[in-house]
Amino acid sequence: MAATLLAGVLLLALPFDFHNGFWTNLHHFLLQQSIETTEGDSLPATEKAAWTEAVHFYQLRFAAKDRLSLEMQTIKNAIEDHDGDATLAAAGLDAELRTAIEKAAPVYRAHWWPEHSKINAAWIAAESPLVEKYGPTIIPRLAAAYATPWPDSPIRVDVVWYGERATAYTTLLPTRTAISSADLRNVGLDGLEVLFHEASHGLTAKLRKTISERARKEAILLPRQDLWHAMLFYTTGEIVAEAVVKDVPGHVPYAMSHGLWERSWPGYPQIFEREWKPWMKGMRGFDESVQKVVDAVLAAR
């Protein structure tokens, strides 16, 4: 696997290619500010005008848009691909967007970037050893669970200071993750699980197709269209918990510790335990297990 350079230390054999880039952080911070609009209040007048203009542009252009839309994914990828450049001239952004970002850049660099970059680097330094230690156990089990090979190349992960309740998200083709270093839900073993949960988004095509085919065959509409995502939370959580059990026997998977089951998928973990886990343990076929999960979800409506 590729090597990553962090503060002069070469990190080898990681399944993730961690980045702590200025332009990607600025883009995400402006997205956050377009919703919260609080951080620029104490700036000097000359800087405040430039910053407010950029935030206002992001409000008009992006605040109501899904980060996973094709437009937002294309912009993010373009910025990431040129994160080491002095400007975004080669990123292919439209003129208005490039102007807004580059006008805000000196303000961000002076007032927020030093602290954000430091926090990001500390997050990478804390999570990398966990990935290195447990990744070799987790990766083959995830690949087996989704009946899909793990990527040959490290998955790009952009670590961004994006807000205290702004969790990670992943775009596909190629699989890339952005994760907030400021979100306390993304630290320690929870951070480890979030990383592998996000990476697993790139492994779920077969699972999603099998769920859809079962529903279409029976001419049924599932109560929620994100059954695959619930299964992803369960699968990654179980595999990570088993990987760390010798060191942290009481580790509770993310979805349980953060109340996701109760809020979004009540009763689903019991279905997965009964109908999906046999596949994970090698006691039943993939298609049969997915079919039984779909049937159990429908029966519980």
Buried (B, 14 or more C-beta within 10 A) or exposed (E): BEEBEBEEEEBEEBBBBBBBBBBBBBBBBBBBBBBEBEBBEEBEEEBBBBBBBBBBBBBEBBEEEEBEEEEBBEBBBBBBBBBEBEEBEEBEBEEEBBBBBBBBBEBBEEBBBEEBBEBBBBBBBBBBEBBBBBBEEBBEBBBBBBBBEBBEEBBBBBBBBBBEEBBBBBBEEEBBBBBBBBBEBBBBBBBBBBBBBBBBBBBBEBBBEBBBBBBEEEEBEBEEEEBBBBBBBBBBBBBBBBBBEEEEEEBEBBBBBBEBBEEBBEEBBEBBEEBBBBBBEEEBEBBEBBBBBBBBBBEEE
